[in-house]
């Protein structure tokens, strides 16, 4: 059954139940279907047809959700990414749906959302039950296994199946579900969580301008499921009397980066919610899940068990050759009975061995091991810093810093800071002293969530026998300096 048909079936049973809550409005299931219908007509009149690609230049939850279902209805490819980002990788959308005219885009490819679409009464409400053919495709932005932003395309049926498994929390469906995700609704994970919540008859709280008041929204609307990244947790913990706002929580899902037991223990002091740790990526979806038990000794790196029966886990050696007998090595995934997702602008693994292979594997670039049915992350193959789910290449950070400070040589290193969240230490050579504040002023616009934990000015760097900077040796020197 298609996404739009499933939604219509749910809406027929509970048309007036709240589907979406934002800072400015509440929408019932009937209202959501009305919004889809109000978008469908004008877009069709503008020439949008099955098989077309449309880029959504909006992060408003109501439009994101409505367009996901409209793509299912009409067999569209929906890019949940700005048109400029699509064009940068060679994807030229047939149309771009925008709130106002964009002078950088061709006028004949822009469809401006007009207030009049929503003010005219509907003559007759459409019945979408049984419609849609599972022919939609969805394109999401990813920080990429290499830290280089990419666009990932997924088929409708595969995307739905992945999220259905990932959102199976073992909760009694009769108790309902109200979800708040702290991630932008255009991300693969948040979009999937939102859509799956609707398709089991639940409701969503989505915040934009008032995301700093999420605790109040959790309390006011009795949110029972929180989906967040580890980087958001310290902010929650720092809020005054946070625990009194979390009494309704039943489940809290942490994804996007490895989360420390210390951080989870502190969160557990504020809430009795079950704590779920998810491992996955935009390129393949959620793969593993662990239930964290506060106060119980945990094996380092534990990411849980496979929650995707449609995925096969493979271990590869350094040449990226699968080893059926291995229980440790480069982790890889494939779908034996279905198509994998793909990057829009590239094929094959990158120089570190991460990415999609011609054999239908996806390698996230992580080293892992398996013990029985449980999986443990050992580390990463490449120089990528994971800042609460945002992954950045150290090489890119180096480039930006050295451009900003002529005559300098910058060597960023991955370190773990407070609450075991990753950041960077920067060793540098320069004609004059550079402060951490000066570096952050340069990095902040391009690297959201990145923290500089410390900086050290040096006269020289240790080198390997081949003349490259010896990063492990430099890390040891910085540790001694500290």
C-alpha positions as CSV (number, residue, x, y, z in Angstrom):
1,X,0.0,0.0,0.0
2,X,1.3,3.5,-0.9
3,X,2.0,6.2,1.7
4,X,-0.9,8.3,0.6
5,X,-3.3,5.4,0.7
6,X,-2.2,4.4,4.2
7,X,-2.7,8.0,5.4
8,X,-6.2,8.1,3.9
9,X,-7.2,4.9,5.6
10,X,-6.0,6.3,9.0
11,X,-7.7,9.6,8.4
12,X,-11.0,7.9,7.5
13,X,-11.1,6.4,11.0
14,X,-10.1,9.5,12.9
15,X,-10.5,12.6,10.7
16,X,-10.6,15.1,13.6
17,X,-7.7,13.7,15.6
18,X,-4.7,16.0,15.8
19,X,-2.0,15.1,13.3
20,X,0.5,18.0,13.5
21,X,1.2,20.7,16.1
22,X,3.5,23.6,15.3
23,X,4.2,26.9,17.0
24,X,1.4,28.6,15.0
25,X,-1.2,25.9,14.2
26,X,-2.8,22.5,14.9
27,X,-3.9,20.3,12.0
28,X,-6.2,17.3,12.2
29,X,-5.9,14.3,9.8
30,X,-8.7,15.9,7.7
31,X,-6.8,19.2,7.6
32,X,-3.7,17.4,6.4
33,X,-5.6,15.7,3.6
34,X,-7.1,19.1,2.7
35,X,-3.6,20.6,2.5
36,X,-2.5,17.8,0.2
37,X,-5.5,18.5,-2.0
38,X,-4.9,22.2,-2.0
39,X,-1.3,21.7,-3.2
40,X,-2.2,19.0,-5.7
41,X,-4.5,21.2,-7.9
42,X,-2.3,24.2,-8.4
43,X,0.8,22.1,-8.9
44,X,-0.9,20.1,-11.6
45,X,-2.1,23.3,-13.3
46,X,1.5,24.5,-13.3
47,X,2.5,21.3,-15.2
48,X,3.7,19.0,-12.5
49,X,3.3,15.4,-13.7
50,X,4.2,11.8,-12.7
51,X,7.9,11.2,-13.0
52,X,8.8,14.9,-12.5
53,X,11.4,16.0,-9.9
54,X,10.4,18.8,-7.6
55,X,12.6,20.5,-5.1
56,X,11.0,21.8,-1.9
57,X,12.6,25.1,-0.8
58,X,10.8,25.1,2.6
59,X,11.5,23.6,6.0
60,X,8.0,24.2,7.3
61,X,6.8,20.8,8.7
62,X,3.3,21.1,7.2
63,X,4.6,21.5,3.7
64,X,7.3,18.9,4.1
65,X,4.8,16.3,5.3
66,X,2.1,17.2,2.7
67,X,4.6,17.0,-0.2
68,X,5.9,13.6,0.9
69,X,2.4,12.3,0.6
70,X,1.7,14.2,-2.6
71,X,4.8,12.6,-4.1
72,X,3.3,9.2,-3.2
73,X,0.0,10.2,-4.8
74,X,1.4,11.4,-8.1
75,X,4.6,9.3,-8.5
76,X,7.0,12.3,-8.1
77,X,10.6,12.5,-7.1
78,X,10.7,14.9,-4.2
79,X,13.9,16.6,-3.2
80,X,13.8,17.7,0.4
81,X,16.8,20.0,-0.3
82,X,17.2,23.6,-1.6
83,X,17.2,23.9,-5.4
84,X,20.7,25.4,-5.3
85,X,22.0,22.3,-3.4
86,X,20.4,20.1,-6.1
87,X,21.9,22.0,-8.9
88,X,25.3,21.9,-7.2
89,X,25.5,18.1,-7.8
90,X,24.0,18.2,-11.3
91,X,20.4,17.5,-10.3
92,X,18.2,19.9,-12.2
93,X,14.6,19.7,-10.8
94,X,11.7,20.1,-13.2
95,X,10.2,22.5,-10.7
96,X,11.0,24.2,-7.4
97,X,8.3,24.9,-4.9
98,X,9.2,28.2,-3.2
99,X,7.7,30.7,-0.8
100,X,8.9,33.6,-2.9
101,X,10.5,34.1,-6.2
102,X,14.2,33.2,-6.2
103,X,16.2,35.3,-8.6
104,X,18.9,32.6,-8.9
105,X,16.5,30.1,-10.4
106,X,14.8,30.1,-13.9
107,X,11.4,31.7,-13.6
108,X,9.7,29.0,-15.6
109,X,10.8,26.3,-13.2
110,X,9.6,28.1,-10.0
111,X,6.2,27.5,-8.5
112,X,5.5,30.1,-5.8
113,X,3.2,29.0,-3.0
114,X,0.3,31.5,-3.1
115,X,-2.1,32.4,-0.2
116,X,-5.1,32.0,-2.5
117,X,-4.5,28.2,-2.7
118,X,-5.6,27.9,0.9
119,X,-8.4,30.5,1.1
120,X,-10.8,29.1,-1.5
121,X,-13.3,26.5,-0.1
122,X,-12.9,23.0,-1.4
123,X,-15.9,21.9,-3.5
124,X,-15.4,18.3,-2.6
125,X,-12.9,16.5,-0.4
126,X,-10.8,13.9,-2.3
127,X,-10.7,10.3,-1.3
128,X,-7.2,9.0,-1.6
129,X,-7.8,5.5,-0.4
130,X,-6.4,2.9,-2.8
131,X,-4.4,5.5,-4.8
132,X,-0.7,5.8,-5.3
133,X,1.5,3.0,-6.8
134,X,4.6,3.1,-4.6
135,X,6.5,4.9,-7.4
136,X,7.7,8.0,-5.6
137,X,11.3,8.7,-4.8
138,X,12.7,10.9,-2.0
139,X,15.9,12.8,-2.0
140,X,17.5,13.8,1.3
141,X,20.6,15.7,2.2
142,X,23.3,13.8,4.1
143,X,26.5,14.8,5.8
144,X,27.8,11.7,4.1
145,X,30.0,8.9,5.4
146,X,33.0,11.0,4.3
147,X,31.7,14.3,5.9
148,X,31.2,15.7,2.5
149,X,27.5,16.7,2.0
150,X,25.6,14.6,-0.5
151,X,22.2,13.9,-1.8
152,X,20.7,10.4,-1.3
153,X,17.8,9.0,-3.2
154,X,15.4,6.4,-1.8
155,X,12.5,4.5,-3.2
156,X,9.1,4.9,-1.6
157,X,8.6,1.3,-0.5
158,X,12.2,0.9,0.8
159,X,12.0,4.1,2.7
160,X,8.7,3.2,4.3
161,X,9.9,-0.3,5.2
162,X,13.1,1.1,6.8
163,X,11.2,3.5,9.0
164,X,8.5,1.0,10.0
165,X,11.1,-1.3,11.4
166,X,13.1,1.6,13.0
167,X,10.0,3.0,14.8
168,X,8.9,-0.3,16.2
169,X,9.6,0.6,19.8
170,X,7.6,-2.2,21.4
171,X,4.9,0.2,22.5
172,X,1.2,-0.7,22.8
173,X,-0.4,0.9,19.7
174,X,-3.6,1.4,21.7
175,X,-1.8,3.9,23.9
176,X,-1.2,6.2,21.0
177,X,2.0,8.1,20.2
178,X,2.9,11.8,20.2
179,X,6.3,12.4,18.8
180,X,8.6,15.4,19.0
181,X,11.8,15.4,16.9
182,X,14.5,18.0,17.5
183,X,15.9,17.5,14.0
184,X,14.7,19.5,11.0
185,X,11.7,17.9,9.3
186,X,13.6,17.7,6.0
187,X,16.2,15.3,7.3
188,X,15.7,11.6,6.5
189,X,15.4,10.5,10.1
190,X,13.0,13.2,11.2
191,X,10.9,12.9,8.1
192,X,10.7,9.1,8.5
193,X,9.8,9.4,12.2
194,X,7.1,11.9,11.4
195,X,5.5,9.9,8.6
196,X,5.7,6.6,10.4
197,X,4.0,8.2,13.5
198,X,1.2,9.5,11.3
199,X,0.8,6.1,9.7
200,X,0.2,4.4,13.1
201,X,-2.4,7.0,14.0
202,X,-0.2,9.2,16.2
203,X,0.5,12.9,16.2
204,X,3.6,15.1,15.7
205,X,5.0,18.2,17.4
206,X,7.4,20.1,15.1
207,X,9.2,23.3,16.2
208,X,11.1,25.9,14.2
209,X,11.3,29.3,15.8
210,X,10.6,28.1,19.3
211,X,12.9,25.0,19.4
212,X,14.5,26.5,22.5
213,X,11.2,25.9,24.3
214,X,10.9,22.2,23.5
215,X,10.6,21.2,27.1
216,X,7.5,23.4,27.5
217,X,6.0,21.8,24.4
218,X,6.8,18.3,25.6
219,X,4.9,19.1,28.8
220,X,2.0,21.1,27.3
221,X,1.2,18.6,24.6
222,X,2.1,15.5,26.7
223,X,4.7,14.2,24.2
224,X,5.5,10.6,24.9
225,X,8.3,10.0,22.3
226,X,11.3,12.2,21.9
227,X,13.7,11.7,18.9
228,X,16.9,13.7,19.3
229,X,20.6,13.7,18.6
230,X,23.1,13.4,21.4
231,X,24.3,17.0,20.9
232,X,20.9,18.3,22.0
233,X,21.0,16.4,25.3
234,X,23.4,18.7,27.2
235,X,21.2,21.7,26.3
236,X,18.2,19.8,27.8
237,X,20.1,19.0,30.9
238,X,21.2,22.6,31.4
239,X,17.6,23.9,31.3
240,X,16.2,24.9,34.7
241,X,14.1,22.2,36.4
242,X,14.1,20.1,33.2
243,X,12.7,17.0,34.9
244,X,9.3,18.6,35.7
245,X,8.7,18.9,31.9
246,X,9.6,15.4,31.0
247,X,7.0,13.4,33.0
248,X,5.0,12.4,29.9
249,X,7.9,10.8,28.1
250,X,7.7,7.1,27.5
251,X,10.5,6.7,25.0
252,X,13.5,8.7,24.1
253,X,15.5,7.9,20.9
254,X,19.1,9.0,20.4
255,X,20.6,8.9,17.0
256,X,23.1,10.6,14.7
257,X,26.2,10.0,16.8
258,X,27.6,7.8,19.5
259,X,26.1,8.8,22.9
260,X,28.0,8.4,26.1
261,X,26.7,6.3,29.0
262,X,27.4,9.3,31.3
263,X,25.1,11.5,29.3
264,X,22.4,8.9,29.3
265,X,22.7,8.4,33.0
266,X,22.2,12.1,33.6
267,X,19.2,12.2,31.3
268,X,17.7,9.2,33.2
269,X,17.9,11.2,36.4
270,X,15.3,13.5,34.9
271,X,13.0,11.1,33.1
272,X,11.7,7.5,33.5
273,X,11.5,7.1,29.7
274,X,13.0,4.1,28.0
275,X,16.3,5.1,26.3
276,X,16.9,3.8,22.8
277,X,20.2,4.2,21.0
278,X,20.0,4.1,17.2
279,X,22.8,3.5,14.7
280,X,22.3,4.3,11.1
281,X,22.7,6.8,8.3
282,X,20.7,8.6,5.6
283,X,22.3,6.3,3.1
284,X,20.8,3.1,4.6
285,X,18.4,4.2,7.4
286,X,18.4,3.0,11.0
287,X,20.2,-0.4,11.3
288,X,20.9,-1.2,14.9
289,X,19.1,-0.3,18.2
290,X,20.0,-0.8,21.8
291,X,18.0,-0.2,24.9
292,X,20.1,1.6,27.5
293,X,19.6,0.6,31.2
294,X,20.7,3.4,33.4
295,X,23.2,2.5,36.1
296,X,24.0,-0.8,34.6
297,X,27.6,-1.4,33.3
298,X,27.6,-1.1,29.5
299,X,30.2,-2.6,27.1
300,X,31.9,0.3,25.3
301,X,30.6,1.0,21.8
302,X,27.5,-1.2,22.1
303,X,25.0,-0.2,19.4
304,X,22.5,-3.0,19.9
305,X,21.0,-5.5,17.5
306,X,19.8,-5.4,13.9
307,X,16.3,-4.1,13.6
308,X,16.1,-4.3,9.8
309,X,15.1,-7.8,8.5
310,X,15.5,-6.5,5.0
311,X,19.2,-5.8,5.6
312,X,22.2,-8.1,5.6
313,X,25.3,-7.2,7.6
314,X,28.6,-7.9,6.0
315,X,32.2,-7.5,7.3
316,X,34.9,-6.4,4.8
317,X,38.6,-6.3,4.9
318,X,40.7,-3.3,4.0
319,X,40.4,-4.1,0.3
320,X,36.6,-3.9,0.7
321,X,36.2,-7.6,0.0
322,X,33.4,-9.2,2.0
323,X,34.5,-12.0,4.4
324,X,31.6,-14.3,5.2
325,X,33.4,-15.8,8.2
326,X,34.5,-12.5,9.8
327,X,32.9,-11.0,12.9
328,X,35.1,-7.8,12.9
329,X,36.2,-5.3,10.3
330,X,34.7,-2.7,8.1
331,X,30.9,-2.9,8.5
332,X,28.8,-3.0,5.3
333,X,25.1,-3.4,4.5
334,X,23.1,-4.7,1.6
335,X,19.5,-5.6,0.8
336,X,19.4,-9.1,-0.7
337,X,15.9,-8.7,-2.0
338,X,15.7,-5.1,-2.9
339,X,17.5,-2.0,-4.3
340,X,19.8,0.0,-2.1
341,X,19.7,3.8,-1.9
342,X,22.2,5.8,-3.9
343,X,24.0,9.0,-4.1
344,X,22.8,11.4,-6.8
345,X,26.2,12.6,-7.9
346,X,28.6,9.7,-7.5
347,X,29.1,6.0,-7.8
348,X,31.6,3.8,-6.0
349,X,33.4,4.2,-2.7
350,X,35.5,7.2,-1.9
351,X,39.3,7.2,-1.2
352,X,38.7,5.9,2.4
353,X,36.5,3.0,1.2
354,X,33.2,4.5,2.4
355,X,30.1,4.7,0.2
356,X,28.2,2.5,-2.2
357,X,30.0,-0.3,-4.2
358,X,29.1,-1.9,-7.5
359,X,28.3,-5.1,-5.6
360,X,25.3,-3.4,-3.9
361,X,27.1,-2.8,-0.6
362,X,27.1,0.4,1.5
363,X,30.0,1.0,3.8
364,X,29.6,3.8,6.3
365,X,33.3,3.8,7.1
366,X,33.0,2.4,10.6
367,X,34.9,-0.5,12.1
368,X,32.7,-2.8,14.1
369,X,32.5,-6.3,15.7
370,X,29.7,-8.7,16.3
371,X,29.3,-10.8,19.4
372,X,26.3,-13.1,19.1
373,X,23.5,-10.9,17.9
374,X,25.0,-7.7,19.4
375,X,27.2,-5.2,17.5
376,X,29.9,-2.8,18.8
377,X,31.5,0.1,17.1
378,X,35.3,0.2,17.4
379,X,36.0,3.4,15.6
380,X,36.0,5.1,12.2
381,X,38.2,4.5,9.2
382,X,38.6,8.1,8.2
383,X,39.2,11.6,9.7
384,X,35.6,12.6,10.3
385,X,34.4,14.5,13.3
386,X,30.8,13.7,14.3
387,X,29.3,16.7,16.1
388,X,25.9,15.4,17.3
389,X,25.1,13.9,14.0
390,X,26.8,16.5,11.8
391,X,29.8,14.9,10.2
392,X,32.7,17.1,8.9
393,X,35.9,16.2,7.2
394,X,39.0,17.3,9.0
395,X,40.5,18.2,5.6
396,X,37.7,20.6,5.0
397,X,38.2,22.3,8.4
398,X,41.9,22.6,7.7
399,X,41.2,24.2,4.3
400,X,38.8,26.8,5.8
401,X,41.2,27.7,8.6
402,X,44.3,28.1,6.5
403,X,42.4,30.3,4.0
404,X,41.3,32.5,6.9
405,X,44.7,32.8,8.4
406,X,47.3,33.2,5.7
407,X,50.7,31.7,6.4
408,X,49.4,29.3,9.0
409,X,49.4,25.5,9.1
410,X,46.4,23.9,10.8
411,X,46.0,20.3,12.0
412,X,42.6,19.6,13.6
413,X,42.4,16.4,15.6
414,X,39.3,14.6,16.9
415,X,38.9,14.7,20.6
416,X,36.1,13.9,23.1
417,X,34.9,16.7,25.3
418,X,32.3,17.1,28.0
419,X,29.6,14.3,28.0
420,X,31.8,12.3,25.6
421,X,30.7,14.4,22.6
422,X,33.2,14.8,19.8
423,X,34.9,18.1,19.0
424,X,38.3,19.1,17.7
425,X,41.6,20.2,19.1
426,X,43.7,22.4,16.8
427,X,47.4,22.3,16.6
428,X,48.8,25.1,14.5
429,X,51.8,27.0,13.3
430,X,51.4,30.7,12.5
431,X,53.3,33.9,12.4
432,X,51.3,35.2,15.3
433,X,49.0,33.9,18.1
434,X,45.5,32.9,17.0
435,X,42.7,32.5,19.6
436,X,40.0,29.8,19.8
437,X,37.4,32.6,19.4
438,X,39.0,33.8,16.2
439,X,39.0,30.2,14.8
440,X,35.4,29.6,15.9
441,X,34.3,32.9,14.2
442,X,35.6,31.4,10.9
443,X,34.2,27.9,11.4
444,X,30.8,28.5,12.9
445,X,29.0,29.6,9.7
446,X,30.0,26.4,7.9
447,X,30.2,23.8,10.6
448,X,27.1,23.7,12.7
449,X,27.6,22.2,16.1
450,X,31.4,22.0,15.9
451,X,33.3,22.8,19.1
452,X,37.0,23.6,19.4
453,X,37.9,22.0,22.7
454,X,41.4,23.5,22.8
455,X,44.2,24.9,20.6
456,X,47.9,24.6,20.8
457,X,50.5,26.6,19.0
458,X,53.6,24.6,17.9
459,X,56.9,25.3,16.2
460,X,56.8,22.0,14.3
461,X,54.8,18.8,13.9
462,X,55.9,15.2,14.1
463,X,56.1,13.4,10.8
464,X,55.8,9.9,9.6
465,X,58.6,8.2,7.6
466,X,56.8,9.2,4.4
467,X,56.7,12.9,5.4
468,X,53.1,13.1,6.4
469,X,52.0,14.7,9.7
470,X,51.9,11.9,12.3
471,X,48.5,12.5,13.8
472,X,48.7,9.8,16.5
473,X,52.0,11.2,17.7
474,X,50.7,14.7,17.6
475,X,47.7,13.7,19.7
476,X,50.0,12.3,22.3
477,X,52.0,15.5,22.3
478,X,48.9,17.5,22.8
479,X,47.8,15.2,25.6
480,X,51.2,15.8,27.4
481,X,50.8,19.6,26.8
482,X,47.4,19.4,28.5
